[in-house]
Amino acid sequence: MAKALAAATGARLIRLQCHEGIDVHHALYDWDYARQLLALRAAEAGIDEGELFSRRFLLRRPLLEALEHDGPVVLLIDEIDRADDEFEAFLLELLSDFQVTIPELGTVRARRRPLVVLTSNRTRELHDALKRRCLYHWIDYPTPEREAEILRVRAPEVEEAVAARVCEAVARLRGAELYKLPGVGETIAWARALAALPGESLEDTLGVALKVREDLDRVRAEGVLDGV
C-alpha cells in the first residue's frame, strides 16, 4: 500500500524496517565516529575541523531523512510490532508533531509532513497512545476474482487457466485451519512457479504457498486441493 501511495502521488518512498532492538541510532540518526576521530587527530595537529557534534558529522537514518526531504514523502514504518515499547514511545513525538529532538542539535521539524504508513502483524498489542495517532485499516484477503485481477497485473506471463487454478487453490487453503495462511504474495509466487515449471502440479509446488510442515501435511491428508 505504501508503494502504491508513493507511486500515485509521485512521492519518495522511505522505509524503516523494524526489528527487535531497533533504537534511535538505527531509525533517526547516528554520528560518523570514524570522521569524528579523524577530526580529533586533525585538531591535535593544529587543524580546526569545527564542532564534532555538528551537521557535517551527522548520519541521517530513515526517520530524519523523511523529515528533512524537500519533496513529498511516504514513510513506511514496517512491522512496528517487532520493535519494543521504548521505540514505540519514541515515535509518539514524530507522529503527533512531525518533529524529533536530537540532544546535540535541538528540535528538527518536518520541512513537509510525510504521509506515514505503519504496519503490524499483531505479534503483540500496540499501546493506545500510538493507536490514537493513527487511522486503522484492516487489509483483508481479496476475493478470488479480485485476486485474479491482481495476478494478471503482477504476473502477466501466467496463462489464464493457470491463474484461475491458483486463485481457486489459494481460496481453499485460506478456508482450511492452517498455522499460516498464504497471502497475495504467495499467490503470485505460486503462479509464477507453475509458469516456469509447466510440468509440475499444484501438489508438487505446494511449498511455494505453504511454509509450515504441519500445514503441508494437513492439506495433503485432508485432500484440500482435490479436484482443483
Buried (B, 14 or more C-beta within 10 A) or exposed (E): EBEEBBEEEEBBBBBBEBEEEBEBEBBBBBBBEEBBEEBEEEEEEEEEBEEBEBEEBBEBBBBBBBBBBEEBBBBBBBBBBBBBEEBBEBBBEBBEEBEBEBEEEEEBEBBBEBBBBBBBEEEBEBEEEBEEBBEEEEEEBBEBEEBBBBBEEBBEEBEEEBBBBBBBBBBBBEEBEBEEBBBBEBBBBBBBBBBEEEEEEBEEBBEBBBEEEEBBEBBEEEEBBEEB
